[in-house]
């Protein structure tokens, strides 16, 4: 991966983390912050990662959720909020779909490791 592409993805990741704090994560707000069109952002992310823009943003959120679960300090409801979800049930369904196990199962696997 080119140095510029890594820097670009790092900037996108930083924006997603900021948005998670404000509980409003989507491509449109990332685009605005980067001064890009929605189509331009999606195309660039797809070109670099092979993932759609929305899928890439979701990957960042789920990675953060896994980090928080691995720490074992937070309730799942709190982790959902930290990842930009208003509804813990929606978060849990998304986590299971993306990671392959429920957040509680992931938490248990981290404790046993």
C-alpha positions, 0 to 999 in steps of 0.5 A: 500500500502506498504511503499516501493511501495509508495516510488517507485511511488513517485520516478516515479512521480518525474521523470515524473515531471522532464521529463515534463520540458524537454518535453519528457515523456515516460517509457523508460527514466523513466526506464533508470533513475531507472536502470530498464528494461522497462518490469520490470517497467511496471510490477511493476507499474501494480502490485502496481496501476493496471494501465499500465506504460503508463497509469500511466504516463499519469495519473500523467501528467493529474493530473498536468494539472488539478492542473495548470488549477485550479490555473487559471494563465496559458493559455491552450497552456502554460499548454500543454507545461508544461505537456510535450506536443508540441501541445495544440490540442493533449493535449486538446484531451487527457485531454478530453479523460482522464478527461471527459471534455475539458480543458476550461470546467475544467477551468470554473468548477474551477472558478465557484467552 
